[in-house]
Amino acid sequence: MAKFLFAAIPAHGHVNPMLAVAQALIARGHEVLYACHTQFQSVIEKAGIPFAEDFSWGDGTVLYNEVMTEGNSKDLKRIFKQRLGISPDYGGFYDINGGTQQFIALIDRFSPDVCYIDSLFFPGITAAEVRRIPYALSVATPFALPSTEYLPHEKGKRMHPLKRFVIWLLFRRSELSITALLNAVRSKYCLPLLKDFRHPTGVAAYLLYSTCAFEFKRKDLYPQTFYIGPALGKPPGGDDMQFPWHWLDGRPVVYFTMGTMFVDKRRFFQMIKAAKGADWQVVITTGRSLKDVDWGPLPDNVLMRSYVPQLALLQHVSVMVTIGGYGTVGQALASGIPLVVLPPELEHIVTASKVSYRKAGITLRSWAVSAKSIRRAIDTLLHEPSYKAHALTIAEDYARCDAAETGADILTHISMVRKPILRPHGVPPTLYKDEVHSVLSVLSHSSSHQL
């Protein structure tokens, strides 16, 4: 049996996808330890996964999440300057040296055969390279998926040169600063310096929770990139969360969620207004930050809850309205549910563009969002069957995957071969559950670089 050390930044969208993989490994008799900020200790332990109590890094990410969750984005820079003395742009790198030292000590104590690290958990990446431990990266969103191009292709094609240049200008300064920050740590351990912080040098595999049925066709992926299907593991606490199932009366159900971070009260009021007089019901989840808000009298077809058992509820949902969080979109499409996407950030805009490109939903950019446009989009999805049909097409492809078991298979394979798993040129990145063992057997012979 092997030992696997997991690590993720303290954010639900990054922690949760890895839980089911850890559970699958434990079920096979392997030993797993999960490192994260102590804020997520209860989440991880409730999933039945041992938590590394002697590790806690990620104060910058925790602070960012807290400020955004409370709806204080306008004060983000001031709060970061006061509490941490840095810009929020570098919150995910706060005390990166201390985090790396902690993770090296954790590796020395636990002696893992393989590390499975969130792609934004940079202390773990550096520490694994220092101790020469094979590691795979969990990619929670394609926005964080490295590629051989400086900028990824858009809809399977190269971006227009002017657009590429503008994006390059916008991100170049922060990219250089972050790369220099990481290289300062790497130089202490005599590691090769990075040209770009997004491209570590020793990755055995990149695992993205999706398939080619949803992603744009890309020619710029590293050969160790695999799509393993959506992360559908049950979130801790989901099964024992009470919900008034009797309230659902047979009308179509719309589910509205903004996730846990990018919470905008205006959107909730717009959703409530959009529901007035509609021939469907809507379940709205607010999260903890808005649980005490006075929403006023609610229409009888509106139910508001702080939290809901999302995966169970999706079995009753006809349309989802969301900001476009990658995990949430994956869960909706896995259930064949078309989406209305209201993307607030670039990461969500990219995901929303895929939903629209696959004709599995409608995107409303920020300047176009209103109660009227939300109502119109929902009614369109309910009455135009092509959207449902396209969502079901993606769901059928997703059903051929098992992210938890495939992830466990890949990590176990890496523990034995201790080298990157490289796809031959022209082989698609999607790894279906009935093909895993045969594909890994072939790919292991085509990989030559020992870690």
ZIZIFEN-V732926 format. One record per residue. N is the residue number from 0. D_FIRST is the distance of its C-alpha to the first C-alpha in Angstrom with 1 decimal. Layout:
BEGIN
<<N,D_FIRST> <N,D_FIRST>>
END
This chain:
BEGIN
<<0,0.0> <1,3.8> <2,7.0> <3,10.0> <4,13.5> <5,16.1> <6,19.9> <7,23.1> <8,26.8> <9,28.3> <10,29.7> <11,28.8> <12,29.0> <13,26.2> <14,24.0> <15,24.1> <16,23.0> <17,19.6> <18,19.1> <19,18.4> <20,15.7> <21,13.9> <22,14.6> <23,13.3> <24,9.8> <25,10.0> <26,11.5> <27,8.5> <28,6.6> <29,5.2> <30,7.5> <31,10.7> <32,13.9> <33,17.1> <34,20.1> <35,23.6> <36,27.1> <37,27.6> <38,29.8> <39,26.7> <40,24.9> <41,26.2> <42,25.4> <43,21.7> <44,21.4> <45,23.4> <46,20.8> <47,18.4> <48,16.5> <49,16.5> <50,19.2> <51,19.6> <52,22.9> <53,23.8> <54,24.1> <55,27.0> <56,28.4> <57,30.5> <58,33.9> <59,35.7> <60,33.8> <61,34.2> <62,37.9> <63,38.4> <64,36.8> <65,39.0> <66,42.2> <67,41.6> <68,40.7> <69,43.9> <70,45.9> <71,47.1> <72,46.3> <73,49.9> <74,49.2> <75,45.8> <76,47.1> <77,49.2> <78,46.4> <79,44.0> <80,46.7> <81,47.6> <82,44.1> <83,42.1> <84,44.9> <85,43.4> <86,43.9> <87,41.6> <88,40.8> <89,38.7> <90,37.1> <91,33.7> <92,34.0> <93,35.5> <94,34.3> <95,31.9> <96,32.0> <97,31.0> <98,28.2> <99,26.8> <100,27.2> <101,25.4> <102,22.4> <103,22.3> <104,22.3> <105,19.5> <106,17.3> <107,18.5> <108,17.5> <109,14.1> <110,13.0> <111,11.1> <112,9.8> <113,11.9> <114,14.7> <115,16.2> <116,19.8> <117,22.9> <118,25.4> <119,27.9> <120,25.7> <121,27.2> <122,26.1> <123,22.4> <124,23.3> <125,25.3> <126,22.9> <127,20.0> <128,22.6> <129,23.8> <130,20.5> <131,19.7> <132,16.4> <133,16.0> <134,17.1> <135,18.2> <136,21.1> <137,21.7> <138,25.4> <139,27.0> <140,30.4> <141,31.7> <142,34.0> <143,31.2> <144,30.0> <145,31.0> <146,33.0> <147,34.9> <148,38.1> <149,39.3> <150,40.0> <151,38.4> <152,40.4> <153,42.1> <154,42.1> <155,40.9> <156,43.8> <157,44.6> <158,46.2> <159,49.9> <160,50.5> <161,52.4> <162,49.6> <163,47.1> <164,49.3> <165,49.9> <166,46.2> <167,45.7> <168,48.4> <169,47.0> <170,43.5> <171,44.3> <172,45.3> <173,42.3> <174,39.9> <175,41.5> <176,41.3> <177,37.7> <178,36.7> <179,38.8> <180,37.1> <181,33.6> <182,34.9> <183,36.4> <184,32.9> <185,31.4> <186,34.3> <187,33.5> <188,30.2> <189,31.9> <190,30.0> <191,31.9> <192,34.2> <193,33.9> <194,36.8> <195,35.7> <196,33.3> <197,32.1> <198,30.7> <199,28.0> <200,27.4> <201,23.7> <202,22.2> <203,19.6> <204,20.5> <205,22.8> <206,22.1> <207,25.2> <208,25.6> <209,28.4> <210,29.7> <211,32.7> <212,34.7> <213,35.1> <214,34.8> <215,37.6> <216,37.4> <217,36.4> <218,36.7> <219,35.6> <220,31.8> <221,29.4> <222,27.7> <223,24.2> <224,25.4> <225,24.1> <226,25.6> <227,23.1> <228,25.6> <229,26.7> <230,24.6> <231,25.5> <232,23.2> <233,25.3> <234,26.3> <235,25.9> <236,29.1> <237,30.3> <238,30.2> <239,32.1> <240,34.7> <241,38.1> <242,40.2> <243,43.6> <244,42.9> <245,46.4> <246,47.8> <247,46.8> <248,49.9> <249,49.3> <250,50.5> <251,48.2> <252,45.8> <253,45.3> <254,42.4> <255,43.2> <256,40.6> <257,40.7> <258,37.2> <259,36.8> <260,38.3> <261,41.2> <262,43.3> <263,46.9> <264,49.3> <265,51.7> <266,49.3> <267,49.0> <268,52.7> <269,53.1> <270,50.7> <271,52.6> <272,55.9> <273,54.6> <274,53.7> <275,57.3> <276,58.9> <277,56.1> <278,55.3> <279,51.6> <280,49.6> <281,47.4> <282,44.6> <283,44.3> <284,41.5> <285,42.5> <286,39.6> <287,40.4> <288,42.8> <289,45.4> <290,45.1> <291,48.4> <292,50.5> <293,53.6> <294,53.5> <295,56.8> <296,57.6> <297,55.0> <298,56.0> <299,55.1> <300,52.7> <301,50.6> <302,47.7> <303,46.3> <304,43.1> <305,41.1> <306,37.8> <307,37.1> <308,34.1> <309,34.1> <310,31.9> <311,33.8> <312,37.1> <313,36.5> <314,36.9> <315,40.6> <316,41.3> <317,43.7> <318,43.8> <319,41.7> <320,43.5> <321,41.2> <322,41.2> <323,38.6> <324,35.3> <325,32.8> <326,30.4> <327,33.3> <328,34.9> <329,31.8> <330,31.6> <331,35.3> <332,35.3> <333,32.3> <334,34.8> <335,37.6> <336,39.5> <337,42.0> <338,42.3> <339,45.0> <340,43.6> <341,45.3> <342,43.5> <343,44.4> <344,42.5> <345,41.9> <346,38.2> <347,39.4> <348,42.3> <349,40.0> <350,38.0> <351,41.4> <352,42.7> <353,39.9> <354,40.8> <355,44.4> <356,43.8> <357,41.9> <358,44.8> <359,42.4> <360,44.3> <361,46.9> <362,46.7> <363,49.2> <364,49.4> <365,50.4> <366,54.1> <367,54.2> <368,52.6> <369,55.0> <370,55.2> <371,57.2> <372,54.8> <373,51.8> <374,53.8> <375,54.9> <376,51.4> <377,50.0> <378,52.9> <379,52.4> <380,48.8> <381,49.8> <382,52.7> <383,51.7> <384,49.2> <385,48.1> <386,45.9> <387,44.0> <388,43.8> <389,42.2> <390,39.7> <391,38.8> <392,38.3> <393,35.7> <394,34.1> <395,34.0> <396,32.1> <397,29.7> <398,29.1> <399,27.6> <400,24.7> <401,21.7> <402,20.8> <403,17.9> <404,16.1> <405,17.3> <406,16.2> <407,12.6> <408,13.0> <409,14.6> <410,12.2> <411,9.2> <412,12.0> <413,13.0> <414,9.8> <415,10.5> <416,14.3> <417,14.9> <418,18.3> <419,20.3> <420,20.5> <421,24.2> <422,26.3> <423,29.3> <424,32.7> <425,33.9> <426,30.7> <427,30.6> <428,27.9> <429,27.2> <430,24.0> <431,24.5> <432,21.9> <433,23.3> <434,23.2> <435,19.8> <436,18.1> <437,21.4> <438,22.2> <439,18.9> <440,19.4> <441,23.0> <442,22.4> <443,19.8> <444,22.7> <445,25.1> <446,23.3> <447,24.4> <448,23.9> <449,21.1> <450,19.9>>
END
